[in-house]
Amino acid sequence: MKYYNLGVDSDTKHRYTDAIDFYEKSIAEKEMEIDAYLNLAFIYWAAANELSWSISEGMPKKIRQVGYEKSFVVLDLAEAIWMNIEIKFWKEWFIKTTTLEYLEEKETLAILDENPNQSLVPYLNLIICNPDNSNYREQCCLLLENCKKKMTAKNRYILTFIERLLK
């Protein structure tokens, strides 16, 4: 987990090109850490689709240009190893948000039905769909706490939504 940990360290310090290199090395060395895939896919996606973030963080143009496609390559690699709802969620999220849509509540519930205790990340979309619905508040509070433990780009992104919606 050497490269994964270096990736997380770089990611939390906003050194995203270093984080990409370390996450890719973690994957190549088969360190088998699902978050290396998820964090890498997120950075690639954000580089291509969150332009103001990408530019303010100094993301090289080359990464911005290939980021969208690479995010799905990374998620496909992860999916070949793990059957994990967070992989499926991010695939759907990336597609929808890139086309300026959001996942519908029923789509997210279908993802959660596969294994509701595997990941809290899909609750991000449920609280967006239903900000006044207390049914998802407990899970979102847990997700909030989990994200604060490692302030990666993916977790900071999740926090921007949840902190605002839980107020």
C-alpha positions as CSV (number, residue, x, y, z in Angstrom):
1,M,0.0,0.0,0.0
2,K,3.1,2.2,-0.3
3,Y,2.0,3.9,-3.5
4,Y,-1.6,4.2,-2.5
5,N,-0.6,6.0,0.7
6,L,1.7,8.3,-1.2
7,G,-1.2,9.0,-3.6
8,V,-3.5,9.9,-0.7
9,D,-0.9,12.1,0.8
10,S,-0.4,13.9,-2.5
11,D,-4.1,14.1,-3.1
12,T,-4.8,15.7,0.3
13,K,-2.1,18.2,-0.4
14,H,-3.6,19.2,-3.7
15,R,-0.7,17.8,-5.6
16,Y,-2.9,16.0,-8.2
17,T,-0.4,15.2,-10.9
18,D,1.7,13.4,-8.2
19,A,-1.4,11.8,-6.8
20,I,-2.3,10.5,-10.3
21,D,1.2,9.0,-10.7
22,F,1.1,7.3,-7.3
23,Y,-2.4,5.9,-7.7
24,E,-1.4,4.6,-11.1
25,K,1.6,2.9,-9.6
26,S,-0.5,1.5,-6.8
27,I,-2.8,-0.1,-9.5
28,A,0.2,-1.3,-11.6
29,E,1.8,-2.9,-8.5
30,K,-1.6,-4.5,-7.7
31,E,-1.7,-3.1,-4.2
32,M,-5.5,-3.9,-4.4
33,E,-6.8,-0.8,-2.7
34,I,-10.2,0.1,-4.2
35,D,-9.8,3.7,-3.2
36,A,-6.7,4.1,-5.4
37,Y,-9.1,3.4,-8.3
38,L,-11.9,5.6,-7.0
39,N,-9.7,8.5,-6.2
40,L,-7.8,8.3,-9.5
41,A,-11.0,8.0,-11.5
42,F,-12.4,11.1,-9.6
43,I,-9.3,13.2,-10.3
44,Y,-9.5,12.3,-14.0
45,W,-13.2,13.1,-14.2
46,A,-12.9,16.4,-12.2
47,A,-9.9,17.5,-14.4
48,A,-12.1,17.1,-17.5
49,N,-15.4,18.3,-16.1
50,E,-14.9,20.7,-13.3
51,L,-13.0,23.3,-15.3
52,S,-12.7,26.0,-12.7
53,W,-11.4,23.4,-10.2
54,S,-9.0,21.9,-12.8
55,I,-7.6,25.3,-13.8
56,S,-7.3,26.6,-10.2
57,E,-5.5,23.4,-9.2
58,G,-3.0,23.7,-12.1
59,M,-4.2,20.5,-13.8
60,P,-2.2,20.1,-17.0
61,K,-4.1,20.5,-20.2
62,K,-3.1,17.0,-21.3
63,I,-4.9,15.5,-18.3
64,R,-7.9,17.8,-18.8
65,Q,-8.2,16.5,-22.4
66,V,-8.1,12.8,-21.6
67,G,-9.6,12.9,-18.1
68,Y,-13.2,11.9,-18.9
69,E,-12.2,8.8,-20.9
70,K,-9.5,7.8,-18.4
71,S,-12.0,8.0,-15.5
72,F,-14.1,5.3,-17.1
73,V,-11.0,3.1,-18.0
74,V,-10.0,3.2,-14.3
75,L,-13.5,2.4,-13.1
76,D,-13.7,-0.5,-15.6
77,L,-10.5,-1.8,-14.2
78,A,-11.9,-1.6,-10.7
79,E,-15.1,-3.2,-11.7
80,A,-13.2,-6.2,-13.1
81,I,-11.9,-6.8,-9.6
82,W,-14.6,-5.7,-7.3
83,M,-18.4,-5.8,-7.5
84,N,-18.8,-2.5,-5.6
85,I,-21.8,-0.1,-5.7
86,E,-19.5,2.9,-5.3
87,I,-17.9,2.0,-8.7
88,K,-21.3,1.8,-10.3
89,F,-22.5,5.0,-8.6
90,W,-19.5,7.1,-9.9
91,K,-20.0,5.7,-13.4
92,E,-23.6,6.9,-13.4
93,W,-22.7,10.2,-11.6
94,F,-20.0,11.0,-14.1
95,I,-22.2,10.3,-17.1
96,K,-25.2,12.3,-15.7
97,T,-23.4,15.3,-14.4
98,T,-21.3,15.6,-17.5
99,T,-24.6,16.0,-19.4
100,L,-25.9,18.5,-16.7
101,E,-28.3,15.9,-15.2
102,Y,-28.5,14.2,-11.9
103,L,-29.3,10.6,-11.1
104,E,-32.9,10.2,-10.1
105,E,-33.7,8.9,-6.7
106,K,-35.0,5.6,-8.1
107,E,-31.7,5.0,-10.0
108,T,-29.7,5.6,-6.8
109,L,-32.0,3.3,-4.8
110,A,-31.5,0.6,-7.4
111,I,-27.7,0.9,-7.0
112,L,-28.1,0.7,-3.2
113,D,-30.4,-2.3,-3.4
114,E,-27.4,-4.3,-4.7
115,N,-25.6,-4.0,-1.4
116,P,-26.8,-1.2,0.9
117,N,-24.1,-1.6,3.5
118,Q,-21.2,-1.5,1.0
119,S,-20.8,2.2,0.6
120,L,-22.4,5.4,1.8
121,V,-21.4,7.4,-1.2
122,P,-24.7,6.9,-3.1
123,Y,-26.5,8.7,-0.3
124,L,-24.8,11.9,-1.7
125,N,-27.3,11.7,-4.5
126,L,-30.3,10.8,-2.3
127,I,-29.8,13.9,-0.2
128,I,-29.4,16.0,-3.3
129,C,-32.7,14.6,-4.6
130,N,-34.4,15.0,-1.3
131,P,-32.7,17.7,0.8
132,D,-35.6,17.9,3.3
133,N,-36.0,14.1,3.6
134,S,-34.8,12.9,7.0
135,N,-34.7,9.2,5.7
136,Y,-31.2,9.7,4.4
137,R,-29.8,12.1,7.0
138,E,-28.2,9.5,9.3
139,Q,-26.3,7.9,6.4
140,C,-25.2,11.3,5.1
141,C,-23.9,12.3,8.5
142,L,-21.8,9.1,8.5
143,L,-20.6,9.9,5.0
144,L,-19.7,13.4,6.1
145,E,-17.6,12.0,8.9
146,N,-15.9,9.4,6.7
147,C,-15.0,12.0,4.1
148,K,-13.5,14.3,6.7
149,K,-11.0,11.5,7.7
150,K,-9.1,11.7,4.3
151,M,-9.5,15.0,2.5
152,T,-9.0,13.7,-1.0
153,A,-10.4,15.6,-4.0
154,K,-13.3,13.1,-4.1
155,N,-14.1,13.5,-0.5
156,R,-13.9,17.3,-0.6
157,Y,-16.3,17.2,-3.6
158,I,-18.7,15.1,-1.6
159,L,-18.4,17.4,1.4
160,T,-19.3,20.5,-0.7
161,F,-22.7,19.0,-1.3
162,I,-23.4,17.3,2.0
163,E,-22.3,20.1,4.3
164,R,-24.6,22.6,2.5
165,L,-27.6,20.2,2.4
166,L,-27.4,19.0,6.0
167,K,-27.6,22.5,7.5
